[in-house]
Amino acid sequence: MRAVQASAFGGPEVLAVDELPDPVAGPGEVVVDVAAADVMFLDTRLRGGWGTDFFAIEPPYVPGGAVSGVVASVGTDVDPAWVGKRVSTPTAASGIGGGLPIGGYAEKALAKAETLVAIRNGVTMTQAVALAHDGRTALAVFDRAAVQPGEWVLITAAGGGLGILLIQLAKAAGANVVAAARGAAKLELAGRLGATAVVDYSAPDWAAKARAATGGAGVDVVFDGAGGALGEAAVTASAEGGRFLGYGAAAGEFASLDGVAAERGVTVYGLFDITGAGTDWQALAQRAQAEVAAGRLEVVIGQTFPLEQADRAHAAIESRTAVGRTLLTV
């Protein structure tokens, strides 16, 4: 099969298509003929050599933690009825709070039978894989926040796949949304999806503008997908007693909120507070697809690339020009 390999840690140029042996399903596994593979910001970080203390990855390896496609074969203890079904799934090596996001940038990928989500009628392969990470995470984050009608919600990284879903979920709940992102294209999209106000966080006073959009009272909830200094600035836009949910690190690292949040009485939920052991990820994935199939949730896929252009996909994400989800198609 054809697959993209990272031959070494480095820039996007280390990604190239090679011929590799076809995977074989072991116990509890299936082989998926891949139609599309998700490309995450994390993929670009790992390719560059970041995070080896947390992710035991050594080149050469095939990046990519989620795929959609058709089940081609199953292991000995897997229901053969899966063969021929359209599915989205994390790869076999991937996992919440552990595992490695690898194996997806390929014509065929291994997956665990227990993580398969059958793709609903009315949902495309590309929509399904775009939801594989973002859909379930957005719902988990949103459910934990318990957003109420009339509340003000600030969303950082609002032009990314997960932020786009959170804008729509908050709007549907009756909240007022302040969307923070970089660049006119992302801000225009946020406005189209229902944001009450938009702020460009390339401006030094963006957090003050976000607070001003609420009439000066501050936001009740911060959904922080940016992390780093942007997340730390976002908490200054919070109202007294607000909630801060940090689930992303698009700025490079998670926000460090020691002292700042406590001074404002802001309750902080980190990624592992949101994604606890009791989270039913399968139910969340199915719910996300149901919302898309019913037309209540729009998936925005800003850019797709063939396997041979995986380097361009990574470059688009790293340049901050990518809008919504970035996918590879096979």
Salt bridges, closest charged atoms under 4 A:
ASP33 OD1 - LYS108 NZ 2.57
ASP38 OD2 - HIS133 ND1 2.95
ASP38 OD1 - ARG325 NH2 2.70
GLU107 OE2 - ARG2 NH1 2.93
ASP134 OD2 - ARG325 NH1 3.09
ASP143 OD2 - ARG287 NH1 2.86
GLU151 OE2 - ARG243 NH1 2.86
ASP205 OD1 - LYS209 NZ 3.73
GLU253 OE2 - ARG45 NH2 3.40
GLU291 OE2 - ARG296 NH2 2.85
GLU298 OE2 - ARG192 NH2 2.83
GLU308 OE2 - ARG2 NH2 1.88
GLU318 OE2 - ARG47 NH2 2.82
